[in-house]
Amino acid sequence: MNGRDLVRSWWSVGVAGAARGLRTVRAAWRRRGADATGPGPVRARVPGAVREVEPGPGGGVIRFARSELRILVAVNGAVFWGWDGTGPEPSYALAGACPEPDPRAELEPDTDGGWRVVAERVTVAVSRHGALEVLTPGGVMLRRDLPPRWWEAEDRGPARWLLRSEVPADARFFGPGGRAEAPRSREGKGVSAAPVTVPVQLVVADAGTHLLFVDNPWDGTVTVREGVEGAGSGHDRVGTSELRMEGGPVRGWVMVGTPARVLLMWASLTGAPALPPAWAFGHHHVREGCGGEDEARRVVAGHQERGLPLDAVHLGDGHLDGGRAFTVDQDRFPKLPVLADELRREGIRLVSAVPAERWPVEAPRPDLTDARVGYAGQAAQGFAGVWHTGDASVRGGRVDALGLARAAYEGLRDEVPADERPWVLSRSGWAGLQRYGGVWLGEGAPGWAGLRASLARVLGLGLCGVPFSGPDVVGDDRNGSSELYVRQLQLAAYLPLLRTGSGPWEYGAVVLGYARMALGERRRLMPYFVTLAHLAQRTGAPMVRPLWWPAPEEREVRDCEDAFLLGDALLVAPVLEPGAVRREVRLPRGRWYDTATGRAYEGPAKVLVDAPLEHIPVFARAGAVVPVRGEGGGTELEVWAPASGRSGGGLVVPDDGDGGDGPQVERYSVTRSGPRVVVRRETEDGALEPSRPVRVRGLDGPGGQM
């Protein structure tokens, strides 16, 4: 209710009813106050004052007048907090048991009647009324959570709750993953009702980076407002975040450190990302229609005849018998295993759509804890992977979708050959989904705005521990924009998942030529994508990263939302506006090479570069080692020369097939002295010659030596 509503309340009663009108206005003001402080007219419950404490391993329990708070600092440095007696388990998000508490962290008295836990990398302070502060070891505040508020339901159902938080004025919010329409959350409200929502908020500030995970699968909203430095008489205005949940536990985890350390802790808590097979980083094409085996062969032939690489064909719901999951229309696909084997010999895999909300009529709703439900027959039919198409996957929402992804991954793993890896692509899910596979973002919003939003969602999911994701390349059927199709394809060529929904030749010969270039570059970079996937599994680091990832203290790159890092070697600047043939690119610190021209630029800087319809700007970091596919099909090392007198290096994980989890990381060092660039493989036995062909780029003139 606003002021106008109050005036209407007053004047609606007339002079004769003035007394009754005054009571109406007072009631309206009370309702307005209740609406402003919480999601309902019922008076909020707050923790109250501290009554007693119970120290324990890694922290302990602090009891207040009307609630209690459990604090636990784990051995990996992550901090758990839970109100109303809530502990870290059971949890759908955790990969296993809760990590052991840090025996060195103890609950001890703090100033003004509060308490604190001091650990190696973080200090947690709790005030006597329940405000919780996360600080650096030096005592600098990273975030402050005010005491939570609960609104008990009249029918004794789940209590809704509210948590308000403050962060430093210079901090920037990123997340939650899977929902954001921009990588960074500036100001406004977001609803956690997207098919894939990982309730993670990553906050980057001068004092440090921290990750907040709210371990609650209920629906809710988060409203953020960035702070302002020097706002009002020289004082800073802190950034704020307000989380409202419709029920569920009031609990979460906080992780502090560099972005790399934070994501490593997150992966150790919720599980390492599943390692996709090598072919998953190729070109996928989806057929949604009702065509049969001959249509699938025509799709493959259409790509081969035009020189377009193809690695997987996805059969949509049209291949199912009556649209029912785990069935095959025998009239249109009478010899599906034969087709799958035929395509596999050509290096192409078949992927099956699983419409997760429609089970066979004769079967009961499957038990999602049974890892083999429905999926054993998929491998027998010749499918190398599955693709969950439902927005909510199954009744029960995103958590059930997480269980379904687990069932698919473990069921396929038990059935596919021992030298292959299962592959699961989900439309829905929750925290921990990365343990079982990747995320398909769908077609996304139409037009150019959808192109920008797709990039934001891939970046956001990566920062929440889901490194494998991507949208479909479908163009825009409303106006048949070939330009938009080309720019979509060029962006997707540098994202983990590249899947098209229409043949490039449908847009004409010119677009076909551009598509051939984009898909050819993707094929060339497949060894690099495979390396990044192995590193993501081992470290939790995203494959697609914001520009600030290696140096969050560089403020000038924190706000960049139209470019990204692919691993630590490449910077990709997609074209996100119609008609653009040039674009401005923000370069982080260091030397960067334009991969199209070889020209070197020194960062930090903004540069204006060509962005013709043939390609998008891509830059390579000086000193980088990028494994690429050579003309003969083998892996080669593309080395970008460091500045004279400087050095560089890179990691390579050789994995040319489905393989297992075992390839060893190869470490390469790069040094330069004048025109001479030396590349060595670093091993426990010392520096050795590279075991693969090396091509050095970025030298001035053709006289560079190795």
N, C-alpha and C positions, 0 to 999 in steps of 0.2 A: 504494500500500500504506500503510495506517495502522498505528497501534500495536497494535491488536487482531490484525491480520494477522501482525505480527512475533511476537506471543506465540503464536499458533497454530503458526507455523513452528517455534518452539522446542519447544513441548510435544508436537508431533506425533511427534518422534523418540524420546521416552522417555529414561530415564536411561542405558540401555546405549549409546545413540547420541549422547551428549552432545557429543562432539567433532565428529561430523558435523553435529549440530544447530547448533553454534556457527558452523560454516562456512556453513550455510544462512542463519542470521540475518545474518551479515556480507554475504553476497551480496544478501540482501533489502534491507539498508540501502544498498548500492551502487546497486541498481536504483531504490530510492526517491529517492536523490540525483539520479540521471540523469533520472528522470521529473520531478523538481522543477525541473530546469534546462533541459530541452529536450525536443522531441518525439521521443525515442528513446534507446536505451541506448548509442548510439555517442558517443564523446567529441566534444564540440563544437570546432569551429575558430573562433578569434577572430583579429582582424587582427594582433595583436602590436605591437611598437614601431615608430616611424617610422625608416625607413632613408634615404630621400632624397625630394626634392621636384622637381617640374618645373613652374615657373610658366608660365602661358599666359594668353591673353586672357580677362578676366573671372574668373580664378581659376587653376586648374591641377590637377595630379595629385600626390597625396601617397602615397608608397609605404611600406607597412608590411612587416613580416617575412613575413606570409602573405596579404596582400591589398593592394589599392590603392583609393584614394578619389578620384573626380573631382568637383571643385567648379566650378560655373559660375554667375556672377551675370549675368543677361540684362539687356538695355537697358530692359526693362519693369519691372525690379526683382525678378523672380522668381528664386529660387535653385534650381539643380539639384544633386543629389548622387547619385552612383552608385558602388557597390562592385564589386570584382572586375573592373575594366576596363569596366564598363557605361557607355555614353553615353546621351544623351537620345533618340537615334534608332537604329533605327526604332521608332516608337510608333504604336499605333492611336489613342491619345487626342489627339495633337497635330493641330491643324487644318492645319498645313503644316510647313515646315521649322522646326527649332529656332530660336528668336529669337536674334538676334546678341548676342554677349557685350558687357558694359559695358566699354568701354576704360579707364574710370577705376578699375575694381576690380582690385586686384592681390593676389596671394598674398604674404604677408609674415610674418616670424617673430613668434611670440607668446611669452608667458612659459612657463617649465617645458618647453621643447622642443616646444611646439605651434606651430600656424600659424593664420593668420586671413586673411579677405578682408573689407575694409571698403568698403561701398558707401554710396550716399546715404541710403537708408532702412533699411538692415539691415547687421549685422555677423555674419559666420559665423566661429566659432572652432572649431578642431579640436585636441584634446589629442594628446599624443604616443602614446597608445594607441588613438585612434580615436573618442573621444567627440566628438559634434558639437553645438555650442551655437548657437542663433539668438538674437541680441540686438538690442535697439533701438539706434538711433544713440547713445543715452545710456548704453549698456552694461547695460541691464536685461534679464535672461534671460526669453525667451518660451517656449523649449522646449530640452530637452537630450536628445539621443538617445545612449544608451549604445552602446559598440561592438557591432555585430551579431554573431550566432553562427550558424554553419552546421553542419548535420548531413549529411555526405556519404552518399549511398545506397550500399549494398554492391554493387549491380549497376551502379554508375557512372551511375545515372539522376540526375534533377534533385535538387539539394540543398535540403532544407527549411531554413528560416531563421527567426530570431527577432530582433525589434527592440524593446527596452524604452526608454520615453521618460518624461521628467518635465516637468511644467509647474507654474507658480506655484500656491500653495495656494488662491488665490481664483478660479482659472480654471474655466471650464465647457466641457464637451465637447459638440459638436453634430455628428451624423452617425454613420456614413456614410449617404449619401443612398440612398433606395429601400429601406432595410432597417429603420431604427429604428422601434420601436413607440412612441417618445416623441420629441419634438423634441430633447430633451437626453439625453445618455448619462451617467447618474450612476455606476452601478457594475454590473459584470457583463460577460458574454461575448456577443458577437454573431458570427454566422456569415455570411460573405460569399457565401452560396449563393442569395440571392433572385434572381428573374428580372432585376430591374434593381438593380445594385449599383454605385454610384460610390464608389470607395475614397477619399473625401475626409473629412477631419476638420477641422472649424472649431473653433478654440479662442478663447474670449473671456475676457479678463482685464483688470485695471486697467491693466496696462502696455501693452496693445494687443491687437489681433486678428491671428491668423494662420491660414492654411489650409495643411494638409498633404495632398498628393496622392501616394499610393503607386502608381507607374505599373507595375502588375503585374496581369494579368488572371487569375492563378491563384486557386484557392479558398484561403481562410484564415480565421482568427478574430482578432478584436480584443477585448481585455479592458481596461476602463478602471476607474479608481477616482478619484473626485474628492478633492481635497485638503481639508485642514481648517486653518483659521487658529487659532493659539493652542493647538494640540494638544500636550499633554504639556509641563508646566513652561514654558508660554508660547511654545514653539517651534511653527512651522508644520509641517504635514505636506504635502508636495508631492503634486500629483495625478500619477497614473501611467497609462500606456497601454502595453499589450503586444500586439504584432502578431506572429502566427505564420502563415507562408505555407508551402504544400506544395511550392513550387518557384518558378521564374521569377526575373527579375532583382531585385536589391536596389537599387532606385533610387526617387527621388521628387523632388517639387518642394515648395518652401515659399514662401508669399507673405505679406507683412507689410503692415499698414496698417489703415485703417478698413474696416468691412465692405464699403462701396461700392467702395473702391479694390481690396480683395482680390478681389472678384467681377469687377471690370473686368480685372484681370490674368489671372484664370482664363479669362475669355472670350477674351482676346487669345491665350491659349495653346492652348485646346482648341476655339475657334470660337464665333462669335456664335450665339445661338439663332435658329433659323429663324422667320420671321415667318408666323404662320398667317393664312389669309384671315379677313375680318371675320365671316363666317357661323360660323366654328369656335367663336366665343364665345357662340353662341346655345344653344338647347335641342336636344340630340340624344336620339333614342330608338332603342333597339336591338331588333330582332326576331330572336330566335334560333330560332324554329320553322321548320317546313317549308312554311309558307304561300307562295303565289305572288304574282303581281302584284296580284290583287284584294285579298289580305290587306294588302299594303303600302298600297294606296289606302284601305282601311278604317282603318288606323292613322292616316293623315293626316286623314281625315274625322272620326275620333273626337276628335282634338285641336281641329280647327277648329270643330266643332259645340259644343264646350264652352268656347270662348274661350281655349284654351291655345296660346301661341305655340310653334311648332315650326320648327326650322331645318335639321335633318338627320335622315335615317332610315338606320340602319346595318343592312345585311343580313348576318346571321350565316352560319355554315357551311351552313345549310339551303338557301341559294340556289345552292350549288355542285353540280356534277355528280359525284356519288359522293364528296363531301367533298374533291375535289382542287383545289389552289390554281389560280387564274387560269382557272377554268372556270365555266360557267353551265348550270344545269339548264334546257334548252330547253323541257321540258314545262311547267314552272311559270313560267318567265320567257321566253316566246317573243319578246317585243318589249321587251326591257330598255332599249335606247336611247330608245324612244318614252316609256316610263314615266319615265325620268330627265329627259327634256326637258319632259314634262308637269309634273313636280314642280318643276323649276327655274323654270318660269314662275310658280309660286306661291311662290317664294323658298325652296324646300326642296331640299337636296342629298342625293344618294345616296352612301353610303360602303360599300365592299366589305370583307368579312372575308377575310384571307389566312391560312389555317392553315399556318404556315411550315414545319412538319415533314412536310407531305404534298404532294409534288410530283406532277404528272401521271406516270402509270406509263410512258408512252412517252418521257418526257423524262429526260435525265440530270440529276443534281444540278447546279443552275445555278452558274455562275461568279459569285461575289458581287462581283467587281471590274467586271463588266459592268453599267453603270448602267441598261441598258434591259431586263434579263432579266425577262420575265414581266409587266412593268407597262405596256408600250405599249398592250396591249389593254384595260387598265382604263379609261383615258380614252376610248377608242373606244366602249366600252359605255355611257358616260355617267357613270361614277363620278367624283366630285370629290375623293375621297380614299380611302385604304386604312387598314385596321385590322388589325395583326398580332396574332393571337390566341394563338400558342403561348407557353408559359412559357419555354422555352429557345430559341425561334425556330427554330434549325436545329442540326444536329450541330456541335459545336464551341462551343456555349454562347453567352455574352453577347457575345463579340467578333464571332462570326459574325452575331449579331443586329444588331450595330452596322453590319456590312457590308450586311445586308439592308435596314436602314433607309436607308442611303445609296442603294442600288439603287432603292428605292421612290421616294425623293425626287427623284433625278435623272431617273429614268425618267418619272415623272409630269410633272416640270417641262418635259421636252422635248415632251410630248404635249398638255398642257392649253393652252387659248388663251393668247396672250401677255399678256392683261390679267388673268390669274388666277394664284393662287399654289397650289402643290401642298400637300396636307395628309396627313401620315403620323402615325399613332398606334400606338405600339409597346407590347408587353407585356414585352419583354426588351431588354436593352441594357447599355451600359457608358459610361465616360467619353467625352464627345464626342457622345453621342446627341442633344444639343440642336441640333446643326448640321442635323439632318434632320427633327425633329418633336418630338412630345410623348409622354407616357407615360400609358397606361391602367392603373390600379391594380387592376382587376378588382373583384369584389364585396367583397373584403377579409374580415376576420374577422367572424363573425356577432355580432349583438347590439350593445349600447351600447359595449362595449370596441372593437369594430371601427370605430365612429364616431370615437372618439378616435384610434385608430391611423391611420385614413385622413388625418386632419388632420396628424398627425405626419409621415407620409410625404410629403405635399405640401410641408410646410415643409422637410423634409430635402432633397428633390430640388431645391427652389428654391435652397437654400444651396450646392448642388453644381452650379449652373449650368443646371438643367433647369426653366425657369419654367412650362411648360405641362404640367399633370398633374391627375388627379382620379379618384375612385372612381365606381363605378356606384351609382345610387340604386335599391335593390331591396327595402327593408324587411326583414322577417324572416319567412320562410315558416313557421318553426317555431311561432310563436304569432300570426301575423297582426297584429302590432303596428302599428296605424295611427299611433300616436304616434312610434315610431321612424322610420317612413317620412317623416313630416312633418319631423322634426328632420334627417334625412339630406338631404332636399330643400332645406331652409333653409340648411344648411351649404354644399351644392353650389352654391347660387345665388351664392355669393361666392368660389368656387374657379374656376380657369381652365377646367376641363372640367366641363360639366354634362350628364350622360347618365343617362337613366332606363331601367329595364328592365321597367316595368309602368305602365299608365295610372293616374293618380291617381284616376280615377272608380271604379276597382276597390275602393277603400277607403271609398266612400260619399260622400254629398253634402257633409258637413262637411269632410272631408279635401280634396275637390275645391276647395272655397272657399279653403282655406289654400294649396293648390298654385297656384291661380290668382294669389294674392298674391305668392308666392315667384317664380314664373316671370315675372310682370309686372315685379317689381323687377329681375330679371336682365335683361330686355329693356331696361328703362330705363337700366341701367348699361353696356350694350354699348359705347357710345363711350368710356367710361372704361377698360374692359378692352382695347379696341383701342389706346388711348393707352399703357397699361402694356406691352402687347406690343411696340410700337415702341420704347419706352424700354429694355425688356429686351434687344432686339436690339442697341441702340446702346451700352448700358452693362453688360450682364450682370446687372443688378439683378433679383432675383426679383420676381414680381408679388405673391405671398403671402409675407409677411415676419414674423419674430418681433418681439415688441414692442420688443426692445432694438436693433433694426436702426439707427435714426437716432442712438442715444445709448447705446452699449454700456457706457459708464462708469456708467450708472444701475443699480446692483446690484439694486434692488428689482424690476426687470422682467426680469432675466436668467432667473429661475426660473419665469416665467409660461408655462404650456403649454396653457392652455385658451382662449386668445384670440390674434388675429393682426392684423397690418396688411395691408390691401389697398392696395398702393401707399403713398403717403405721406399720403393724405387720409382714409382710413376705417379704423376699428378695429372688428373683428367679434368678437363674443363668443358663439359657438354654445352651444346647450344640449346638454350631453353626458351628462346623467343623466335617468333616467325620472322622470316626475311633477313635474319642476321647473317652477314658474311665476314664480320670481324667481331671480336669480343675482348673485353678487358679481363685479365687474369691476375689474381693476387698470388704472388709467389712467396713462400716462406723463406726463411734465412738460408743462405747457401747458394751454390751455383746450380742452375737448371738449364737443360738443353731442350729446345724445341725438337721433338723427334722427327718432325716433317722436314725441317730445314737444317737441323744441326746447329743452329745459332744458340749461343750461350747467353744466359741472363743471370745477373747477380741479384739475389734477394736479401732482405725483404724489399719487395717492390711491386708496383702495379704495372703491367705491360699490356700493350694493345697488339694483338696478333691476328693473323688471318684465320678465318673459320669458314672456308668455302663449303658448299654442299657436299664436296667429296669426302671431307673428314672433319673431325673435331680436334681442337688443340690438345695435345698430350705432351707432357714434359717428363724428362728423366733426370733423376738426381745425379749430380756428378759423383763418380766413384761407385755407382750402383752396379751390381751384377745381376742380370736378368736372364734366367733360363728360358730359351725359346726353341721352337720347333724349326729345325733346319730344312732346307729344300729336299734332302733325302729322307726326311721323317725322323731323324735322330735329334737328340737334344744338344743344342749349342749354347754357349755363354755369350750374351751380348753385354759388353762392358762399356760403361760410359766414363770417359777419362776424367780423373780428378784434376783440379787446378794444379799447376806446376808446384811441386814441393808438398802437395797434400796427398792424403791416402783415402781409401774407401774399402768396400768389401760387400759381401752378401752371403746369404744362405741359399742352398739348393737341396731339395729333397727329391732324389730320382725315383720316379714311380710311373712307369710307362703303361701300366695296365690296372686291372682291378686290384690285384695284389692284396697284401695284408696290412698290418699296422707297423711293419718292421723296418722300412728303409731308414738308413742313417742320414743324418743331416751332414751335408758337405759345407765346409766353411772356406770361403775364398777371401783373400786379401788383395788389394789393388794399390799399388804405389806408382807415383809418377815423378820422374826427374827429367826436365826438359821435354823432348819429344818421345822419350821412352816410357812406356807403361808396362809394368811388370805385374802379372797375375799369378798368384800362388794358391795352392790348396793347402790349408792348414790342418795338420793331423797331429796325433799324439807322438808320431815319429818325426815330426818336423815339417818344414815346408816342402811340398812336392809340386811337380808340374801338373797343370790341370789335366784331368782325365777326359775332357771333352774339348771340341774345337772352340776357339775363342775369337770373337770379332770385336775389335775396339772401335768405338765411335766417339765423336766429339773432339778428335785431334784436329789441330789447324793444318789443313793440307793433307796430302796422301802419304807423307813421310813418316808417320807414326810407327813405332816399333814395339814389339813385345819382348 
